[in-house]
C-alpha cells in the first residue's frame, strides 16, 4: 500500500518489489511457492465491488482460464473517496466500500463455481492515521480501535519512517503517519490471524500481505503460524531499495513473490525500442519459481515506473509478453481510468479498463495454460520486435514497431493451421500456417502480436 506521500518517495528512485517465496514448513502448514494448480494466471481487479468481481469470474475470468482473482481490501476502513482509504483499516469486519460480508461470501462462491480462486489483499501492518468513523459505523481514534486494539498494541515509535538504512526505523516507526501495529505481540498476531482465518473460512484461497516490509519477517511468519486454518497462498509486499536495511529475500519463507522489477524492465525495453533486452528478463531478479510477475499495479501506474493502460497497444503487448514468457507466474492488472492520482473507483459501470477481459489478453491466458512449463527456445529479436517458442507447444511474435513485420520465424510447432490467439478480434478470426519444418511465415501487425499454441488449431 502506498499513500500519495509514499508514492512520491518511490518516484524519487526506488524500485518496488513484492517478496515472499519458497517452501517452508510453518507448523502445521506448508507455504506455496507458486499458485497451485495448472491455471497459474492471476487477475487483479483493483477496487472492484464484490458483486462486480463475481460477475467477472462468471463471464470473463473463468471462461478465459484465469486461476485466481485478487480483490482489494475487504475490512472496514476510513471514510473517503480516495482509493487509498481502503488501506487504512478501522476494524476487521467485512464492511468496506466494496461490499458487505454477504456480498463477499457470494463473490467467493461464484468465483469458485467458475473455477477461479480468490486472493484477498490483507492490510495487517497498521491501522489509521487519524480519528473518525469507519465505513461500517465504528468510531475510532488513532491507537484506539474498539474491541480490537488499544495504545499498548502499537509500536512506541510514533514518528514517520525517515531512514530506510535503519531496520528499526523501517519496521517499528510509522509509515506516513499510520498507527504501526506491534506484530511481535502475541495478542496482535492472534487478532490478525483471526481475521485471516475468517477469510479462509469463507473460501479465500490466500492473501496479498500489504506493507510486509514494515513487519519483521519473523513476525509475518508468526502471524501465519498463529492461524488455525491452512494459510493458503501468500504474497508479501516488500519494497526493494539499494543499500536499504530490509530486503525481499528475507521474506522468501512466507509464500510467493511479486517482482516489481519485472515491470520496470519491461517498460525500459518497450519504450527504448530494444525488445532484445527482454531475453535476460530474469537476471538480477528473484528466481522465477518464486516470482509473480506483472506489467503494472495501482501504485506503479500512478508513479510512472511502469507502463499502464494509458500506453494503449504497447501496454497490451507488454501483457502478452508477460503471459508468453516462462519467467514467473503472471498477474494481469485491471484497474480504472483516472486523471487524479488519488481518485477512487468509478461508482457505476463506466471507467474500468477491463484489461482482464480483452480478447488479446484472454487469448494469451489460454496460451499460458496450454504451454505450461515448456522451455523457451528459438529466440529472435530485432529492434522493436521479438519472437520465441515455448517448446513444441507454442510460439509468439511481438511487434511494437509502427509498420507491419513480414517475417519467417523458426518454431518447434507441429505442422498445421493455428488460430492467432493474440488477435484483438478473438476466437479464430486470424489463422497462421506452420510448415513441416516448423517455420512460421506471417505478418505481425504494427503494435500487434501473433501467438499460436497446440490447443488452438483451425
Helices and strands as residue ranges (DSSP letters): H 4-11, E 18-19, E 25-26, E 29-30, E 42-45, H 50-56, I 57-61, H 62-64, E 68-71, E 75-77, G 83-87, E 89-96, E 99-100, H 101-113, E 117-122, E 132-133, E 139-141, E 144-145, G 151-153, H 167-172, H 186-201, E 206-209, G 212-214, H 217-226, E 233-237, G 248-251, E 257-258, H 260-272, G 275-280, G 288-290, E 291-293, H 300-303, G 309-311, H 313-324, E 329-334, G 355-357, H 359-371, E 376-382, E 385-390, E 394-399, E 405-409, E 416-419, E 431-434, E 440-444, E 448-453
